[in-house]
Structures are given as structure tokens and as C-alpha cells.
Amino acid sequence: MGAAVTTVAGRVTVDDATDLLATATAHATLTIPVAAATDRQGRSNDTVDCPVSVQIRLAADSRRLDITTTLDNRARDHRLQAVFPTGIATTEVVSDGHFHLDRRPLQRTGGEHWDQPAPAEWPQQDFSLLADDRGGLALLNRGLPEFSTHAGDDGTATLHLTLLRCVGWLSRDDLATRNETNAGPTLATPDAQAPGPRTARYALLPFAGEPLAAGVKVQSEAYRTPPPSHQGVADGARPVGESFLAQQRPEVAITAIKCGENTRALVVRLVNLSDGALVESLTCGLPVLEAEKTGILETTFEVDRDPVAVIDGGRRVRVPLAPHEIATVLLVFAEEDV
């Protein structure tokens, strides 16, 4: 069942309009019930005004549309979602998970008689997407872990991204997803109503072809962790312009770069998100003396594994990866270089 659609009057301002950047902001006021009704079977008849703004930002040569939504939250017991009709006919949604791309049905079925029936929403990490055999639309986010999908009457899918979920209790047994069974103590959590100004940041990324080959994961990482910049040059600093570490394959994600626990080696953790074996090539800004694939605890494997290879005078490291393999690679540099 689709939700009723209400049109809200507002105004649009153009904040930037240059050859490099265009930014526009829609301003409106949402009038919504102030809280749940006393019997918790519906919403209060009393309403409150919540000012909201939605800024869209498009940079030159960018593949994505950046969106920032700000709400002065004066209501309780409600969920705020951004809704995107995609026009894409599909039966599944793909979302970023823990070292894996999760594929789930567009709509959940069953579970009505479970102790805790499943809600309509799904968890995600960095993004979710809908696609067909031509391409699709990815919804990137910064710290927004909940989404849902719905099928329209025309057979196409809609993405719903939760921007704000306001609750007043740690657990309740009178929720549709609890079936009179608490998931924890019934404790009041007034701060979980998220009062006051709240900001959500997310982005839309259309793509052609298969999602990994189209670089959806790469684009998502670039959106979530924009490169910091600052001015200043110190004596003995290295010249700028050269990357310290670069990868090649869009099917591979780098999930960690850190110092070794028991060595001076640099630890690079990779995951092959694809269904096929491949070889990743790491290009290093400093020459690598040695490279080794280890376990996640950074200990040497007791059995033979596909070895990594240092080539091009130490500037490149070839890392064979099995389908969905999580690999921990130790890179050793010369002492004077680090």
C-alpha cells in the first residue's frame, strides 16, 4: 500500500551557478503530528511545524548529485525518509554490507508469525542500488544505515532512505515488529527522539552496466571520504602530486591501511567483491622491498597461498585474489623511506 502524497509549498534559491559548480536549495515547512497518540494506535491530532531545506549540488565532470537535507525536528515518534522513484523494473536490491554486496528481494515476504516479524527496512553500509540489464541508480550515504524498497503499480522500484528515525523507548512490546515480545528493557530514551536541527547527507549516482565494473564502490568511497586539503610546506617534505597507494580493479575494495601490529610493515586489507578470481595491482609511491599475504591476524599462513609479487622496481605489487577473498597484505619499505 502506497503512502498518501501531500504537496508542500516552498521556495527555491540558487546558491551557486558557475562553470564548476551549481547548487540550489528548496526551503519548506513540514506540518506533522507532534507525537504518537496516547493509546499508541495512531498519531496525535496536534501538529507542529518543522522547517526543512533540501540542497542539491552538482560539480563539473561529477558522476553524482550530492544532496543535503536539514530539518529542525520539533516532533516525536516519526520517521523521515527521502524517496526516489527509479523507473527500474527489478526484483532485487543490492546493498553494501560487511566485505560483501548483499542481494535481497525487493519486498520481504512471510514472517508474520515469528516472535519478532521482520520490518520492511534493510540495513546497509555505504550504498544501495537498483539495476536492470542496462544499468541502474545507486544511493550513496554518509552514516545512514537504513533503507527500504517498494514496487510500484507499474512494476518499477522505489528507493526509500531513512534520514531520521525518532523513538522514545529502548524497547516496546506493542510494536508490529515485536508481536508482544520485548527485544530489551522498556526504558524511556527521550534523546533518541533526535530533537533540534538535524542534517543528513547522501548522493545519487546513475551508472551504466554492471555495478562493480561501473565503479559504484569506488565512487561511494570517494563520496564518503573526500580528500582533506591544507596549505603549508615544511622543510624536508616530499614533493606533492604522487599517490602513496593506488589500486586498479573496481571490483576490489581497500578496507584498511594501517601500521602492522608487530612489525614496521604497512598493512593493506583488500576484499574481492566479485564472483570471479582476479589479480589486483597496487601502485606504491615508495619502493616496496618485500610483500606478503598473511591472515587477518597478520600471521604467516601455514599452507601455500597464491603469493604476491613485487614488480617494476618495487613500485607495483601484484595480489592474486580468489572470489570474495579478504586478503591482508604486508608491505615492507626501506627504513629511510618511512
C-alpha positions in Angstrom: 0.0 0.0 0.0 1.5 3.3 -1.0 1.6 6.3 1.3 -0.6 9.3 0.7 1.3 12.1 -1.1 1.0 15.7 0.2 2.4 18.6 -1.7 4.1 21.3 0.4 4.6 24.8 -0.8 8.1 26.3 -0.6 10.7 28.3 -2.4 13.9 27.5 -4.3 17.1 29.5 -4.1 20.1 29.2 -6.5 23.2 29.5 -4.3 25.9 28.8 -6.9 25.8 28.8 -10.7 29.2 28.7 -12.3 31.0 26.6 -14.8 32.5 24.5 -12.0 29.6 24.2 -9.5 25.8 24.5 -9.4 23.9 24.5 -6.1 20.2 25.0 -5.5 18.2 24.7 -2.2 14.5 24.1 -1.7 13.0 25.6 1.5 9.7 24.4 3.0 7.9 23.7 6.3 6.5 20.3 7.1 3.4 20.3 9.3 3.3 16.9 11.0 1.7 15.3 14.1 3.6 16.3 17.3 3.9 12.8 18.6 2.2 9.4 18.8 -1.3 9.3 20.3 -1.8 8.5 23.9 -3.0 5.0 23.1 -0.1 4.5 20.7 -2.5 3.3 18.0 -2.0 6.3 15.8 -0.7 9.9 15.7 -1.7 12.9 17.7 -4.2 15.3 16.2 -2.0 18.2 17.4 0.6 19.2 14.8 3.9 21.1 14.8 5.8 23.0 12.1 9.3 21.7 11.2 11.3 23.8 8.8 13.2 21.8 6.2 15.7 22.5 3.5 17.0 20.3 0.7 20.2 21.3 -1.1 21.3 19.7 -4.3 24.8 20.2 -5.6 26.4 19.2 -8.9 30.1 19.7 -9.7 31.6 19.9 -13.1 32.5 16.4 -14.5 31.0 14.7 -11.5 29.0 11.5 -11.9 26.9 12.1 -8.8 24.4 14.5 -7.4 25.1 15.5 -3.8 22.1 16.2 -1.5 22.0 17.7 2.0 18.7 17.7 3.9 18.4 19.8 7.1 15.4 19.5 9.4 14.6 21.4 12.6 13.0 18.5 14.3 10.2 19.5 16.7 8.1 16.3 16.5 8.4 13.0 18.2 7.7 9.4 17.2 8.2 9.7 13.5 10.4 8.6 10.6 11.7 10.9 7.9 12.6 9.3 4.6 13.9 10.5 1.2 12.0 8.7 -1.6 13.4 8.1 -5.1 11.2 6.6 -7.9 13.7 5.0 -10.2 11.7 3.7 -13.2 13.8 0.5 -12.9 12.0 -2.8 -13.1 13.8 -5.4 -10.9 13.0 -8.0 -8.2 16.1 -7.4 -6.0 18.1 -4.6 -4.3 21.8 -4.7 -3.9 23.4 -3.0 -0.8 26.9 -2.7 0.6 27.5 -5.0 3.5 30.4 -6.3 5.6 33.0 -7.3 3.0 30.2 -8.3 0.6 27.5 -7.0 -1.6 24.1 -8.2 -0.2 21.4 -9.1 -2.7 17.9 -9.1 -1.2 14.3 -9.3 -2.6 12.6 -6.1 -3.4 9.9 -6.8 -0.9 10.0 -9.0 2.2 7.6 -11.9 2.4 6.5 -14.1 5.4 7.5 -13.8 9.0 4.1 -12.7 10.3 4.1 -15.5 12.9 7.7 -15.0 14.0 8.4 -13.9 17.6 9.8 -10.7 16.0 8.4 -10.2 12.5 10.9 -8.6 10.1 10.3 -4.9 9.3 10.2 -3.5 5.8 13.6 -1.8 6.2 17.0 -3.3 5.4 20.5 -2.5 6.8 23.2 -1.1 4.6 26.8 0.2 4.9 27.8 2.7 2.2 25.2 2.4 -0.5 22.3 0.6 -2.0 21.3 0.3 -5.7 18.6 -0.8 -8.1 19.6 -2.1 -11.5 18.5 -3.9 -14.7 20.5 -5.3 -17.6 21.4 -1.7 -18.8 22.5 -0.1 -15.6 20.9 1.5 -12.6 20.8 4.1 -9.8 22.9 3.9 -6.6 22.0 5.8 -3.5 25.2 6.7 -1.5 25.1 7.8 2.1 27.2 9.1 5.0 26.1 7.4 8.2 22.6 6.5 7.2 22.3 2.7 7.7 18.6 2.1 7.0 16.7 1.9 3.7 13.7 0.1 2.2 12.4 -0.6 -1.3 8.9 -0.8 -2.7 7.4 -1.9 -6.0 5.0 0.5 -7.7 1.8 -0.4 -9.6 3.7 0.0 -12.9 6.3 -2.7 -11.8 9.2 -0.3 -11.2 11.0 0.1 -7.9 11.4 3.0 -5.5 14.2 3.5 -3.0 13.4 4.9 0.4 16.3 6.2 2.5 15.8 6.8 6.2 17.1 10.3 7.2 15.7 10.4 10.7 14.1 7.8 13.0 12.7 9.2 16.2 11.8 6.9 19.1 11.1 7.4 22.8 11.8 3.9 24.1 14.7 1.5 24.1 12.2 -1.4 23.5 8.4 -1.9 23.4 6.3 -5.0 23.1 3.4 -3.2 21.4 5.1 -2.7 18.0 4.1 -4.6 14.9 7.6 -6.0 14.6 7.6 -7.3 18.2 4.5 -9.5 18.5 4.1 -8.7 22.2 7.7 -9.8 22.8 10.2 -7.2 24.1 13.7 -7.0 22.5 15.1 -5.5 25.6 14.1 -3.4 28.7 11.3 -0.9 28.3 13.3 2.2 29.1 12.5 5.8 28.1 15.0 7.3 25.7 14.0 10.9 25.2 17.2 11.9 23.4 16.5 9.2 20.8 13.7 11.5 19.6 16.5 13.5 18.0 15.2 16.9 18.8 16.6 20.1 17.2 18.5 20.7 13.9 19.5 17.5 12.1 21.4 17.2 8.9 21.6 14.2 6.5 24.0 13.8 3.6 23.6 11.5 0.7 24.0 11.3 -3.1 22.6 9.8 -6.3 24.8 8.0 -8.7 23.4 6.8 -12.1 25.5 4.2 -13.8 25.6 2.0 -16.9 26.4 -1.7 -17.0 27.3 -4.0 -14.1 27.6 -2.1 -10.7 31.1 -3.1 -9.7 32.6 -2.6 -13.2 30.9 0.8 -13.3 32.8 1.8 -10.2 29.9 2.2 -7.8 32.0 1.1 -4.8 34.9 3.4 -5.8 32.5 6.3 -6.2 30.9 5.6 -2.9 34.3 5.6 -1.1 35.2 8.9 -2.8 31.9 10.4 -1.6 32.2 9.2 2.0 35.9 10.2 2.5 36.6 13.4 0.5 40.4 14.1 0.4 41.4 16.6 3.1 43.4 19.6 1.9 45.5 22.2 3.7 48.2 24.7 2.8 51.7 24.6 4.2 55.2 23.3 3.2 57.7 22.0 5.8 61.5 21.6 5.3 62.2 18.1 4.0 58.7 17.4 2.9 58.2 15.2 -0.1 57.1 16.8 -3.3 53.3 16.6 -3.9 51.4 15.1 -6.8 52.3 11.4 -6.4 49.8 8.9 -4.8 51.1 6.9 -1.9 49.0 3.9 -2.7 46.6 3.3 -5.7 44.6 0.3 -6.7 43.5 -0.7 -10.2 40.4 -3.0 -10.1 36.9 -1.5 -9.4 35.8 -5.0 -8.1 38.3 -4.7 -5.2 37.8 -2.5 -2.1 40.6 -1.5 0.2 39.1 -1.7 3.7 42.1 -0.8 5.9 45.5 0.8 5.7 47.4 0.8 9.0 50.8 0.0 10.6 51.5 -3.6 11.4 50.7 -4.9 14.9 54.2 -6.4 15.5 56.2 -5.2 12.6 57.1 -1.9 10.8 55.3 -3.2 7.7 52.3 -1.3 6.3 49.1 -3.4 6.4 46.7 -3.2 3.4 43.5 -5.1 3.7 41.6 -5.9 0.4 38.4 -7.7 -0.4 37.4 -9.1 -3.8 33.7 -8.2 -4.1 33.2 -10.1 -7.3 32.3 -13.8 -8.0 35.5 -14.4 -10.0 39.2 -14.7 -9.3 41.3 -11.8 -10.3 44.7 -10.1 -9.7 44.8 -6.6 -8.1 47.7 -4.3 -8.8 48.8 -1.9 -6.1 50.9 1.0 -7.2 53.1 2.4 -4.5 54.6 5.9 -4.1 57.6 4.4 -2.3 59.6 1.3 -3.4 58.5 -1.9 -1.7 61.3 -4.2 -0.5 59.0 -7.2 0.4 55.3 -8.1 0.3 53.5 -10.9 1.9 49.9 -12.1 2.1 49.0 -13.1 5.7 46.0 -13.9 7.7 43.8 -11.3 9.3 45.8 -11.6 12.5 48.9 -10.7 10.5 50.5 -14.1 11.0 52.1 -16.2 8.2 49.9 -18.8 6.5 50.8 -22.4 7.3 49.7 -23.6 3.9 50.7 -22.3 0.5 48.6 -19.5 -0.9 48.8 -17.6 -4.1 51.9 -15.4 -3.5 52.1 -11.7 -4.0 54.8 -10.4 -6.3 56.8 -7.2 -6.2 57.5 -5.9 -9.7 58.6 -2.7 -11.5 61.4 -2.0 -9.1 59.2 -2.2 -6.1 56.6 0.3 -7.4 53.9 -2.3 -8.0 52.6 -5.3 -6.0 50.5 -7.9 -7.7 48.0 -9.5 -5.4 46.0 -12.6 -6.6 42.5 -12.8 -5.1 40.1 -15.7 -5.0 36.3 -14.9 -5.4 35.2 -12.9 -2.3 38.6 -13.3 -0.7 39.6 -11.0 2.1 43.3 -10.6 2.0 45.8 -8.9 4.4 48.9 -7.8 2.7 52.1 -6.6 4.5 54.3 -4.2 2.6 57.8 -3.5 3.8 59.6 -0.3 2.8 63.2 0.7 3.3 63.8 2.2 6.7 65.0 5.5 5.3 61.8 5.9 3.3 59.3 5.7 6.2 
